[in-house]
């Protein structure tokens, strides 16, 4: 286990160096966790590409925060599409 932790530390260090050389400043986990999506903002899930409006937030006791994203498009019948609960760290505004 100790060897794996050392290897991960080396990999993270190398990735940080690459980011700095490319002019990208990596964000720490603490920074990402402190960023909150404002309700009413149009957001995109960076994993699936699901897009919609942030309409609700649920903060759990163990630190997980999810945002309900309601899509702006309707079904072919004109009905609303059900919103999805997505981890806040996966969302970006835009």
C-alpha positions, 0 to 999 in steps of 0.5 A, a space after each residue: 500500500 505504501 508503494 502505491 501511495 508513493 507512485 501516486 504522489 510521483 504521478 500527481 507531481 508530474 501532472 502538476 509540472 506538465 500543467 504549469 508548463 502548459 500554463 494551466 493551474 490545477 485546482 486542488 480538491 479543496 478548491 473544487 469542493 468549495 465551488 458551488 453552482 448557483 441555482 438557476 445557472 445553465 450547467 453542463 455535466 462534464 462526463 455525459 454532456 447533459 445540459 440544463 438548469 440547476 434547480 436544486 442542491 442536496 448536501 449530504 452529511 459525508 460531504 457529497 453534494 448533488 445538484 438537480 439539473 432540469 433540461 430545457 428541452 421538451 420531449 417530442 410530445 411536448 412533455 418535460 424531461 425529468 431532471 437528473 441529480 448530478 455530483 456538483 464537482 462534475 458540473 461546469 457553468 455554461 
